[in-house]
Amino acid sequence: MQAAKKKISNFASVAKERMTICKAKVEEQAELATARTAEEKELARERRKAKEAQAKLELHQAKAKHAAEKLSSKHHQPSVVGTQPLVGTHANQPVGTVMPGTTAPAHPLVGHPLGISMSRQLIMQCGGR
């Protein structure tokens, strides 16, 4: 998905660069038509070259940005849940123990403390076996 997004973004950036260069050439031609001296014609050419260079620089920056976005989307950061530490502790703790820096839940983690199923509890409460 990100590769396709990067390609489309790069394609749009290239199209923008080409339009900028084309616009610079048209402006140069208009300036050349109105220029009377060789110096004015030379200035028109230099302006076009500067605009083309600027467009190529912007294209390069846009492509670098797209590549960075693609890389950052591949490396998802783990979501932070509660107050659990992210780094430096081992999460494999025995049942019933509390990891440092966290709090114990106020309710039991599962069912009945003796491991009796819920249906078995109902039968016992109703006077069954």
RODO-2510 file (C-alpha; in nm, 4 decimals, decimal comma):
residues 129
     n   res          X          Y          Z
     1     m     0,0000     0,0000     0,0000
     2     q     0,2749     0,2429     0,0942
     3     a     0,4734     0,1565    -0,2186
     4     a     0,1761     0,2489    -0,4355
     5     k     0,1222     0,5688    -0,2375
     6     k     0,4886     0,6595    -0,2813
     7     k     0,4733     0,5970    -0,6579
     8     i     0,1607     0,8073    -0,6972
     9     s     0,3076     1,0878    -0,4879
    10     n     0,6301     1,0786    -0,6893
    11     f     0,4313     1,0823    -1,0136
    12     a     0,2402     1,3899    -0,8966
    13     s     0,5657     1,5601    -0,7959
    14     v     0,7203     1,4898    -1,1371
    15     a     0,4125     1,6303    -1,3112
    16     k     0,4340     1,9435    -1,0962
    17     e     0,8045     1,9808    -1,1811
    18     r     0,7353     1,9459    -1,5542
    19     m     0,4590     2,2060    -1,5379
    20     t     0,6913     2,4462    -1,3553
    21     i     0,9632     2,3971    -1,6178
    22     c     0,7143     2,4432    -1,9023
    23     k     0,5823     2,7604    -1,7395
    24     a     0,9402     2,8903    -1,7007
    25     k     1,0065     2,8281    -2,0718
    26     v     0,6908     3,0123    -2,1753
    27     e     0,7849     3,3047    -1,9524
    28     e     1,1341     3,3033    -2,1024
    29     q     0,9921     3,3165    -2,4547
    30     a     0,7681     3,6093    -2,3579
    31     e     1,0647     3,7929    -2,2060
    32     l     1,2814     3,7174    -2,5097
    33     a     1,0128     3,8618    -2,7369
    34     t     1,0042     4,1877    -2,5408
    35     a     1,3799     4,2068    -2,4734
    36     r     1,5693     4,4703    -2,6744
    37     t     1,9265     4,4114    -2,5700
    38     a     2,1470     4,1053    -2,5445
    39     e     2,1749     4,1583    -2,1689
    40     e     1,7958     4,1414    -2,1253
    41     k     1,7852     3,8216    -2,3318
    42     e     2,0618     3,6715    -2,1210
    43     l     1,8753     3,7667    -1,7994
    44     a     1,5618     3,5941    -1,9331
    45     r     1,7614     3,2747    -1,9973
    46     e     1,9172     3,2897    -1,6508
    47     r     1,5747     3,3328    -1,4874
    48     r     1,4477     3,0255    -1,6727
    49     k     1,7487     2,8203    -1,5636
    50     a     1,7021     2,9327    -1,2024
    51     k     1,3330     2,8366    -1,2088
    52     e     1,4162     2,4964    -1,3590
    53     a     1,6797     2,4355    -1,0926
    54     q     1,4318     2,5339    -0,8217
    55     a     1,1718     2,2948    -0,9658
    56     k     1,4241     2,0087    -0,9705
    57     l     1,5222     2,0846    -0,6110
    58     e     1,1576     2,0760    -0,5013
    59     l     1,1107     1,7445    -0,6862
    60     h     1,4125     1,5958    -0,5074
    61     q     1,2836     1,7157    -0,1685
    62     a     0,9342     1,5783    -0,2370
    63     k     1,0738     1,2372    -0,3342
    64     a     1,2851     1,2287    -0,0188
    65     k     0,9785     1,3147     0,1880
    66     h     0,7763     1,0362     0,0217
    67     a     1,0540     0,7841     0,0881
    68     a     1,0706     0,8919     0,4532
    69     e     0,6922     0,8545     0,4884
    70     k     0,7128     0,5051     0,3433
    71     l     0,9871     0,4055     0,5858
    72     s     0,8107     0,5539     0,8876
    73     s     0,4888     0,3698     0,8019
    74     k     0,6752     0,0366     0,8032
    75     h     0,8007     0,0890     1,1585
    76     h     0,4880     0,1130     1,3723
    77     q     0,5511     0,2090     1,7307
    78     p     0,3876    -0,0172     1,9922
    79     s     0,0858     0,1390     2,1527
    80     v     0,1140     0,2293     2,5188
    81     v    -0,1483     0,0572     2,7356
    82     g    -0,1980     0,1809     3,0872
    83     t     0,1257     0,2304     3,2732
    84     q     0,3178    -0,0666     3,1374
    85     p     0,6827     0,0069     3,0715
    86     l     0,7872    -0,0210     2,7059
    87     v     1,1530    -0,1164     2,7385
    88     g     1,3717    -0,3013     2,9831
    89     t     1,1313    -0,5384     3,1579
    90     h     1,0315    -0,8921     3,0899
    91     a     0,6554    -0,9365     3,0544
    92     n     0,6538    -1,3099     3,1364
    93     q     0,5575    -1,2869     3,5019
    94     p     0,3858    -1,5617     3,7067
    95     v     0,0082    -1,5280     3,7339
    96     g    -0,0923    -1,3083     4,0258
    97     t     0,2294    -1,1072     4,0412
    98     v     0,2469    -0,7428     3,9535
    99     m     0,5115    -0,5961     3,7229
   100     p     0,7109    -0,3066     3,8728
   101     g     0,5565     0,0291     3,7874
   102     t     0,2060    -0,1131     3,7321
   103     t    -0,0941    -0,1628     3,9553
   104     a    -0,2872    -0,4823     4,0191
   105     p    -0,6443    -0,4989     3,8884
   106     a    -0,9183    -0,4664     4,1510
   107     h    -1,1127    -0,7594     4,0035
   108     p    -1,0012    -1,1196     3,9473
   109     l    -0,8479    -1,1908     3,6092
   110     v    -1,0682    -1,4943     3,5329
   111     g    -1,3760    -1,6742     3,6687
   112     h    -1,3948    -1,8213     4,0160
   113     p    -1,0838    -1,8126     4,2356
   114     l    -1,0922    -2,1911     4,2716
   115     g    -1,1275    -2,2473     3,8984
   116     i    -1,4922    -2,3578     3,9139
   117     s    -1,6811    -2,2798     3,5941
   118     m    -1,9714    -2,0368     3,5941
   119     s    -2,2296    -2,3042     3,5142
   120     r    -2,0987    -2,5192     3,8010
   121     q    -2,1312    -2,2195     4,0358
   122     l    -2,4979    -2,1730     3,9368
   123     i    -2,5733    -2,5393     3,9967
   124     m    -2,4141    -2,5245     4,3402
   125     q    -2,6031    -2,2051     4,4334
   126     c    -2,9379    -2,3545     4,3294
   127     g    -2,8966    -2,6513     4,5583
   128     g    -2,7628    -2,8910     4,2988
   129     r    -2,4795    -3,1359     4,3451
***
